[in-house]
Amino acid sequence: MATVLICRRFPRLSRVTTFSTTAKCKAESGSNKSKQKKEENPETANTRTESAATIQLLNPLDYRVSYNPSAYAKSRAASQQHTARNSDQALGDNFTSPGSAQVQHTFGTASSQALPPIRDALTKPKSKPVLEQTISALLSVAQTKEEAEKEKTERHDSKEDPRVFQKGRPEYRSLSYNKFEPIETLPLEEGESILHSVAVCKGSQSPGTITDYFCRLSRLPVEQHAVLVSELRFNTLCRCAVKNIRLFSTSDLIDILKACVRLVVPPTHPLLNACENEFCRRVWDMNLDQLLLVADCWRCLERSVPSYLSILFSYANMHWKDLTLPQFVQLLYIIGEGRRSPVDLMQKMESMILKYLDSFTLEEVGAVCLGLFKSLSAISDHVMRKIADRVSLQMEDMSTYALVNVLKMLRYARMDHLPVMKELGKVIPARIPTINIQGIMHITLTCSSLHYFDEGIMAAVAMSLPSKVTYCRSKDAAKFLWSFGCLDYEPPNEEEFYTSLIEQMHRKLHEFRKFPEHLLTGLLGLAFVKRFPEELIDYALRDEFVQKTRSSKYELKKDLFTLGRSVEIECPSYQGNRLPPQLYEEVTEMVLNFAEQEIYVRPEIVEAVSLLQSMLGGPEYVKNHMILPHTRSSDLEVHLAMDGHPIPFNLKDPIEDKKLKDIGVSLTDDLMTQLIKGRSNNQPPVEVENVDRTPGQERGEEARTPRTRDHAAFSGGPLIADARLQLEPKLERYLEAPPSLTLNRQPQGVKLAIQVSNRNHYCYCSKRLLGLHCLKRRQLRQLGYVVVELPFWEWFPLLRRTRLEKLSYLHYKVFDPALLSRAG
């Protein structure tokens, strides 16, 4: 008995430096098969882990087993009330073992073996103390060691309870099933007596008696539930209920359903089939409280009931104006847990959110956002901004769990709400050590998805992660790597940080067979920061894995393309698997077709190409294309001799033929005056900072940071002073290179890769390039190109200035004396 109880294998903090062996993969896959299913669908409620207190104390220090329905995380039932009061530790103090379902299942199996069948168990209660004595003997050793450390021990792998919001108002008691409500345990003798009556009467009981039997049997000790459900006499009672299903009152039928929740009746049980059909038939005769309560019971039973939910949503759609605040929040919770977003109803939900927004508790704000996020419900920017406005003002008082749910919705809505992100940087770093691994992942992913870099947040995550890394799912490890790579951030403990995550990727290798997108996500994040774990790359590029990516619900060809080409350029010594040429050709054609339609024709690029052609002497001197198609952004390629003169090389450019053939410049009076006489008398000196900006450009200006080659957006100086002298004489051909470029002549030339960037290439409100664009520039330099930047905070304002000023700016960029010296 004792052996059965403690045979659970628990992960330890360990590191591996090579691939897991086949044997190891098989061993781990067996213990993680059910776990991975829940990990990839973390919002699926786990209604089969309601454990006895005696089991809980058998766990190692980092584990506590208890029942909790889950969203992306589940909380420890015993500490939920404390959590609601202590918001700073909402994600960190409540943890459940990722294997809690397995532990509970082990106990159930052990119970059925150690205890007699329920027929005998209920008539021979003397066998129960034997179990208690065995457990007590084990606990006496474990408990003394654990209790001293229990409160301060961090439980990294918690799953938060998405129903915490229900504790804030008494009205939720009539709308939801409370699994933690104290219930008086039924003596075993009474349970046996009920089952004896069922066997004797053989289904002749009245509906009221049947209901009473279900309610009383559900109060048997938890360890007896699994045995009871498989008992022949209990099945007789169920058949009797099915036979009389239409004779039950609605309240009696709800009581039977609640009893099934307590007993953890399998979701496919025939009794539940009959109950679902009957509730669907009665929907229009029930009130909304009853409808929501029944929906909540189905959720606890993990039973999918699309027909019932459709009718419920239709009912709510007709009575939406009458929804009370608790009914509205509970409805959104049901919508989220059901992963369904009824379009006509969701349109009305926006007005309800605005109606109740100021009255929501902070936990309810989080619940509303989680419901919207899980159901993939799009809401207007106006409503999302209103929610974010409130959160930014009360973030310190908000539990981390509720805050993370808001961040999920911000991420989904692509809402760049600066006050929330700034406040997040003040509030969240101190909480990071107490937050579970999934919560940390969502915080980090929100920052990277919104391109928002806050070193305080990222450094706190990096310092906290290595000690928790073994609790990372494959999904979590991949998204951590992606987030840090996307923001191009290497933390102070970068070696420990990246080593621990790469080792976890090795441990989770068996999971990538089912979820190949996670491996590619992680490897791309590593590539952004110039890290290439060759064993993992070799695995990702093998034919077998490439074939698995084709069956993924995501389009992964582009990711494979980026990874494969990056390895070729940056890892010349790599000897492992490579992608087939056919895939390269297929994706290259796909990317180039997209570029011709969406990238090459962007106004800022078209204008730069046109002006460079005029300045250098024609289309043969400029090529608008993708030098590195796997980086998915365009380059303007220009070749210069070492004396500074442009070299014609683009003898046939189909893109220019298609896109730029008819592009010209309107000859206005103002332009003619400038071309003939220089700057007009009423034209002030060029001050790009004073030009009207788009909101995105304003953000770029606000976050200006020092850069070695940042010319402050063309803000005057020698560049403007001699602009007229250099532009006017040879405007129709190309500009002569400054004398300094003719020094130190060498036979080879210089290949320029001019980058016309936009604000989406940079972190939000900064001049920090994102990881993909850092990778691109690094690889261009490795291939011998000199990268020339036309950053959006300089080039975009100039698009509204005169042609002369734009030409002067481009001339300065192309013929910068430093370019040839750098190339040499």
N, C-alpha and C positions, 0 to 999 in steps of 0.2 A: 504493500500500500504506500509506504513512504517513498519507495523508489518511483512509483508512478507519479507522485506529486512533484518530485523535484527533478525530473528528467528533462525539463525544458532547457534547450540550449540558448544561452544568452550571448549576444555579441559583446566583444571586448574591444578596447581601443588597441588596435594593432596595425601594423603597416606591412604592405607587401611591395616588392619591387619588380615582380614579374607577373605575367599572366597567371590567373588561377588555372590549376590543372584540370583536366577533364573530370577526375574524381572529385575534386573540390567543387566544381560547378554542379555536378550531379547531387552532391551532398547538400549544397546550399539551396539548389533549386527545389528540393523536396520540402525543406523547411520554410521556403519563402514563396512558394507558389500561391497560396491563398493570400499571403501578405501583399505580394505585388499587385494582385487584383485590387485590393483595397487602396494601395498606395496610388495607383494610377486613377482611381476614382475615389479620391479622399472624401468627397462629400457624401458617399454612400453611407447611410447610417448603419452602425454596428449594433444591432439590437440583441445580439446573442452573447453579450459579455457581462451580464448582470451577475456579479460574483458575490459569494459569501465573504464576510469579513475575514474568516479564517484563511481563505486563499490569499488574500491581499498581503498578509504578513509573511508569506512564504517567498515573496519575490526578492530579488537582490535590491540593493539600495536604490538603483536608478529606475525601478519599476514599481508601478502600483496598478492593480487590475480592478476595474470597475466598469459598470455599464455607462455608456454615454452615446447617444446618437451623435453623428459627426458631420462637420462641414469639411473644412480642410484640416481640422484638428479636433480632438476630443479631450475633454477635461476630466480630471479625477472627481468622481461624484462626491467623495467625502469632503472635498475642500471647496466646492462650488460656492457655498454661502460666504465663506471667507474671501473667495476671489471677487465676488460681486462688491464687497466692501473695500477691497484693496486693489484698486484698478492698476496700480503701477506694476503688479505682478500677475496680471490677468492671463498672460500667455505663459509665464514662467513657472507659476506655482502649481499648475494643474496638469499632471502628466499621466498618461496611460501607456503601458507597454505596447509597442507595435505588434507584439505577438499575443495581445490579450485574448483575442478570439481563440488562439491555439491553447492558451493556458486554460481557458474556461472549458474548452472541448475536452482537454485532458482530464479535468476534474469530473466532468460528466461521465466520461468513460470509466474513470476510477470509481465513481460512485456506483455505477451500475454493476461493476464487478465486485466491489467490496460489500455492498449492501444486497440483501436478498431482493428478488422481484417485489414489486410493491404489494402484491397480495400477501406475501410473507412478511414484508417489512412492517406493514401496518398492524399486523397481529403479533409481531415479535419485536417490540420496541427496545428490547434489551441489546440488540445489535448496534444501536446508535452510539451508546457510550464508548464502544470499542473504537469507532472512528474518531470520536472526540479525543480519546486518550492518545491515539496515534498522532493526531494533528498537534495536540498540546505538547507532546514530547518534542516534536520538531520545532514548534514555535518557541519553546523555552530557550533553545540555543540561538535561533535566528533573531528573536525579538530583542534580546538584551543588546545584541550588537547593532541592531538597526535603529532602535528608538533614539539613541543619542545623536545619530546623524540624520534622522529622517527629515527634520524640518529644514536643515540647511543643504540637504542633498538636492542637486538639480536634476529634474526629470526632463531630459532633453526632448524626448519623443512624444510629447503630449498631443492629445487630440482635443481641441477645445469644444465645448458644448455650444452648439448654435442656438440653444433654447434658453440661454441665460437671461435673455430679455424678458422671458415670461415671469421671472421672479420679481419684476419691478412693479407689477400691478396685480391685485387680486382677481381682476376680471378674467385673466388668462386661465384660471382654474376651470372655468366652464367651457373653454375653447380648446383645451389641450389635455393630453394624458400625462399625468405626473407619475413617472415610474418610481420616484423617490419618496412618494407619500407613504408614511409609516402605516403598515397593515398588521393587524394581530394575526399571528401565525396559528394555523389550524392544527390541533393535535392529530397525530397520525391515526389514532383510534377512530376519530370522527371521519377522516378521509376514507378509511376502510369501510366504515358503516355506510357512507354514501355510495361507494362502489358496489357494495353488497346489495343495496336497494335497487341500483340500476340493473344489476344482473337478475334480480328476482322479478322486478316489474316488467323488464324487457320492453321498454319504450312506451309504457302506458302512462307516464307521468304528465302532468299538466304543464303548459308553457311556463307558468310561474315557478313550479318546482324545478324544472330543468334549468331555468336561469339561476335559481338559488344554488343548485348543485355546482354549476360552473363557477360562480363567485366564491363559494366556499372552498372548492378544490384548488382554486388559484392561490389560496392562502396557505397551502402546504409549504413546508420548508423548501427553499430553492433547490437544494440538492436532490429533491424528489421529483422535480418537474419533468426532467427528460424521461425518467422511467414511467411517470404517469402518462405522458403523451403517447407512449408506445403501448400502454396497457389496453388489453382487449375490452375491458369494461368501460374505459374512457371512450374508446372508439364507438362503443354501443351508445353511449350518451350523445356523442356527436351525431351519429346517424339519426337518433331521435330528434335532435334539434333541427337537422336538415329537413326531416319529414314534416315538422310542424313550423317551418320557418315563417310562414305567412300568418301564423296565429300569435306570434310575439308582438307585444307593443314595441314602439320605436325605442323607448327607454330600456326595455328588457334586452332588445337586440344589441343596443350599444353596450350594455353591461356584459353580455356574452363576448362581444368583441374585445372589451377591455380585459376580460379574464384570459382571452387568448393571448393578448399582449404579455400579461404577467407570466403565463405558462410557456411563452416563446414557442407557440405553435408554428410549425413550418409554413412558410408563405404559400405553398401550393396545396395545403390541406383542403380536402373537399368541403369541410365546414366553412372555410373562408371563401371558397368559390360561391357557395350558396348565400353567404352573408353579403358579398359584393353585389350579386345580382339583385338581392332584395333591397339593399340600400339604394341602388340605382333606380329601382322601381318607385321608391318612396321619397326621392329627393324633394319633389315639389310639395310634399306634405310635411317637410321638416323645416325647422327654423335654422338660421345661419349658424348659431352657436353649435347646434347638433351636427350640422354639415362639416364645420371646421374640426370638431372633435373627432368625428369618424375619419376624416382625412388624416388627422394626426395619428390616429391608431394604425391606419394603413402604413403610414410612414415608419412607425415604430416596428411594425411587423416586416418591414422591407418588402412589401408586396406592391408591385406595379399595378396601378388601377387607372389606366388612361380613360376608360369610359366614365368612371365615377368623377374624375377630375374635370372632364369636359362638361359634364352636367353641372358640377359645382361652379365652374367658371361662368357658365351661361347664367346660372342663378345670380351670381355676384354681379355680372354685367347688367342685369336688369335692376338690381337693388343697390348699385354702387353708391348712390348718394346717401343711403341710409347706414353705410358702414360706420361703426364707431371706431375710435382710434385703435383699441386692442384688436378688433375684428380685422381692420385693415392690415395691421402689422402681421397678424397670424396668417392672413390670406397670402401676403407676400412671401412669408416663410414657406408656406405650402407650395406656392408657385415655384420658388427657388429649389426646394427639395425635389419637386417633381420634374425639374429641368424643362418646364414647359412655359412658353411665353405667349399667352393668347393675345393676339395683336389688338383686337378691338377693346379688350379690357385694359391692356397696358396703357393705351392712350388716355384712358380716364384716370389711371393711377397717378399720372403726373399732377393733376389738379388736387388729388387727395394728399399727395406728398406736400405740396405747397400749403394746403389747408392745415395740416397737422405738424408741420416741420418744427415750429417753435414749441410745440407741446410734447414732442417725442423726448423720452429719456435718451441719454447718449448711447445706451445699449440698443435701444430701438432704432436709432439712426444707423448703427452698425448692422442690425438685422435687416433693415430695409435695403441697404446697399448690398448685403450678401444675397438677398433674394433676387435682386435685379441682376447681379453678377452671374449667379448660377443659372438663371433662366435666359441669359444672354439678351436681356431686355435693353434696347437702346432708349435712352431718355435724352431730352433736349439739353443743350449746353446750359441753358438758363437754369433749369432745375438742378443739374449737377453742380453748377457754380453756387447756387443757394445752399446746397448741402455742404459744400466745401467751405463756404463762408462761415457757417456755424461751427464746423469742426475746427477751423483755424483759431477761433476765439476760445474754444473750450478743450483744446487737445490735452492739456495737462490733467484734466479731470476725467479723461476718457480711458477706459480699459484698453490695453494693447490689442486685445482680440477684436473689439469693436473698431478700433482705429485701422487695423489691418484690413478689415472688411471694406472700410471706406476707401482705402488705398487700392484695393482690387478694382473697385468700380471706377476710380479715377483713371486707373491704367486702362481699363476696358473702354472708357469714354475718351481716352487720349486727351484728358483735361490738364492743361498746363497751368495749374493754380499755384502761383508763386507763394502767396501767404501760407498755404498748407505746407508746401515743401520747406519753406524757411522755418516754420514752427516745428516741423518734423525733425529738422536738424538740431533743434534745441532740446526736444523732448526725448527722442528715441535712443540716442547713443547710450545714455545711462541705463536704459532698460534692456539693452541687447543681451547682457549676460543672463537675464532671467527669462528670456523668450525662447519658446521651443523652436526647433530647427525649421519647421514649415513656416512659422511666423516670420523668422528672420529671412527666409528665402523670398517670401512675398514682399517684404519691405525692400530688399535688395533689388528684386525684379522690377518693382515699381519705379525705383530710381533710374534703372537702366532703360526701361521702356519709355519713360518720359524724358530720357537723355539729361537727367538732372544729376549733377555731380556734387556731392557733399562729402568732403574728405572725412569729417567727423563720423558720419554714419558708416562709410565704407571701412574706415580703420577699425571701428568698434566691431563690425561684423567679422573682419579678418582676424582680429585678436581672439574673438570668442569661438570661431568655427572649428579650429583643429581639435579641441577637446570634445566636440560634439559630432565630429564628422561621421562616425560610424552609424549615427541615426539618420543620415541622409539617404533618402531614396535615390535611385538613379536619376529621377527627375530633378530632385533638389540639387544634387552635385552638379548636374549639367547646367542648371540655371544659375547657380553661383558662379561657375566658370564663365558662362556667357555674360553675366552682368558685369563682372570685373573686367573682362576683356572688352566688352562694348564701351565701357567708360574709360578704357585704357589706363586702369589704375593698378599699380603694383604696390601693395601695402608694405609697411616697414618690416613685417614678418613674412615677406613674400615667399621665401623658400619653404618655410614650414607650412604656410597657407596652401601653396600650389602642390607641394608634395603630398599633403594629407588628402587633398581632393583627388589627385591623380590616383593615389592608392585606393580611394573609395571607388573610383571608376573601375579599377581592376576588380575589386570585390563584387561589383554589380554587373560584371561582364555578361553573366547569364541572362540578366534582365533585358539587355539591349537586343537580344534576339527577338523579343516581343515588341520592344519599344525602340526601334533603331533611331528615331528622331532625337532621342536624348543623347546618344553617343555623339552624333554629329553636332548637336548644339554645344556640348562640352568641348569637343575638339576645335571647333571654330573659335570659341572663346579663348582657348589656349593659343591658337594661331595668331589671334589679334595681338597678343603680348609676346610673340616670338617664342612660344613653347610648343614643341612637337614631340610628344611621347610616341616613339616609333612603334612600340608593340601595339598600342591602341590604334594607331593609324593603319598599321598593317592589317589589323582585324577589320577596320572600317572599310578598307579598299578591296578586300577580297571579294570574289564573285558571289559567294554565298550571301554575304551581308548586303551587297548591292542589290541582289535580287529581293531581299527582304524589304528594302526601302521602297520598292515598287508597290508593295501591298499596303504601305502606310497610308493613313488618311491625309497626310501632309505631302506636299510636293518637295521632295528632298534632292532632286537632281541638281539644282543650283548649289545646294550646300556641298554635295559631293564634288561638284565642279570647282568650287572655291577652295575646298580642302586639297583636292588633288593637285591643282595648279600651284597652290602655295607651297606644298611639299616639294614639287619639282624645282621651284625657284630658290627656296630657302634651305632645303636639305639636300644638297648635291650628293652627299654620301649615303642617302637612304637607299636600301637594297630590297625593300619589301614589295608588297603588292601595289599595283597601279591600276587606275581606271582604264577601261578599254577605249580605244580611239573613237569608236562609234558614239560613245556617250559624250565625249568632248565635243565632237562635231554637232551632235544634236542640241546640246545645251548652248553652245556658242551661237548657233543659228537662232535659237530662241531668244537669247539675250540681245543679239544685234538687231533682230527685228523689232524688239521692244524699244531699243534705243533709238532707232530711226523714227519711231512713231511718237515717243514720249520724251526723250532726253535731248537729242541733237537739235530739236526744234524749239527748245526753251528760249525765251526772248533774250536772257542774259548771255546765253551761249551764241545764239545767232548774231547778236550785235558784236560780240568779241571777235567772231570769225570774220565778219564783214570788215571790221576796222583793221584787223591784222592783215587781211588781204590787201587792203588799200595801202597800208603802211609799208608792207614788205615787198609788194610788187605783183601780186596776183594769187590765184588759188593754188598755184603749184608750190607756194612757199608755206602753206598752212594745211594741216589735215585734221579735220574734226572726226575723231573716231575713239574707239576704246583700245588703248594699248594693251590693257589687261582686262579682257572681257569678264573674267571671274570676279572682278571687284565691282562690276555693275555701275560704273560711272564713266563719264567721257573725259577725254583729254584733247587739248589742242596742241598738236605736235609741230614744232618749228625746229629747223636745223640751222645752226650758225657755223660759219668757218671760224678758225681761231683768230682771224683778223676782225671778227665781229660782223661780217657781211652774211646776210641770209643765203641759204643754199636751196635751190629748187629741188624738190624730191617727190612731190605729190603730183605726178604726171597725169594721173587719172583718178579723180575722186568722185565716185558715184554719189556720195552723200551730198557733195557740193552741187553736183549737177541737178539733183532732185530738189534740194531744199533751199539753195541759196542763189539759184540762177536769176530769179526775178527780184531779189532784194536790193533796194536802193535807199538813198537818203533824200528826203525832201529838201529842196533848195529854198529855204525861207530867206526873207530879207535879213534877218538877224544872222543867219549862218553865213550869207554872202559878205556881210559887213565884217564878220570875224575873220573869214578867210582872206579878205583883201587888206583890212586895216588892223587885224588883231582884235583884242578885246574891245568891245564897245564901251563908249564913255560912261554909260549908265550901268555897266556890268561891274559889280564889286569884285575884288580879288576872290579867287576860288576858295571857298570854305565849305567843304563837303559836309561838315558837321551840322551846318545850318539848313541843309536841304531837308524837305519833308521826308519823313521815314514811315515805313510800314511798321506795325507793332512788332513784328519779328526783328526788324532792323534796329528799332529802339532798344530792344532787349540786348542785342549784341553790343550796342554802344555802351549801355549801362554797365555791362560786365567787362569792360575793356581791361585787359591784363597785359603786363609788359611782354613784348616779344622782341627777339633780336632784330627782326626785319619788319616790324610793324611801323609803317610810316604815317600812322595816325590819320588814316583815311585821306591821304593826298592833301595835307593841310598846309601847303605853302612851301617856302624855302627855295632853294636853287632850282628845283624841278620846274616851278612856275616861272621863275625869272627868265629862263632861256627857252621857254616853250615856243614862243613865236619864232625865235631865231632858228630853231631846229625844224619846225613843222612846215613853214611856208615854202621854202625853196623846192623841195622834192616831194610834195604831198601826193602827187599823182603816181609816184613810183614807190620808193621806200625811203626811210630816214637813214641818213648816214650814221654809222656807229660813232660814238664819242671816241676821241683819240686814244683814250686809255685802253680801249678794247683791242687796239692794233699792236699793243706791246707783246713781247714774248711770243711771236708767231710760232705755231707748231703745225705739223701737217694734218693732224686729226681735227675734226670739228666737235661741236657740242650739240647734243640732242636735248631740246627743251620739251618738257611735258607740262603744259600750262593748265592749271587747275582752276576752273570757274566754279567755285564752290557756292553752296547755299547754306542757310542756317541749319538745315537738317543734317549737315555733315559735322556739326559741332554740338558739344554739350549745351544744354539750355542756359542762356544768359552768360555765355562765356566764349572764349576763343580756344577752347580745348577740343581738339579733333576727336571724333569717335574712333573706336578701335578699328573698324573696317577701313576707314580712310587713312589711319596711321599705317595699317598693313599695306595699303596700296602705295603710299609714298615710299615706304621702306623698300618695297619690291621694285618700284621704278628706279630708285637709286641703285639697287643691286644689279639691275639690268643696264646701267650706264646712263640713265637719264638724269638731267638736272631738273628738279621740280620747281616750278614758278607758280606762286600762289596769286590768284585774284580773289581774295577773300570777300565775302558778301558785304561786310561792313565798309569796304572800300569801293567795290565795283557797283553794287546796286544803287547807291546814291548818285554815282556818276552817270548812270543811265539816263538821268533826268537833266544832265548838264549838256554843254555844247559838244559838238563833234570834235572840235579842236582840243578841248580838255580831256576827252576820252582818249584821243590819239596820243596826247602828251603822256598820259598815265601809262598806256600800253608800251609806249616807247621806253619809258623809264624802266618798266618791268622786264622787257625783253632784252634791252641792252644794258642791263645792270652790270657794271664792271666786275662785280664780285662773281658773276656766273662763270666766266671763263677761268678765273683763278681757282674757283672751286672745282671745276671740271678737270683742270690740269693737275 
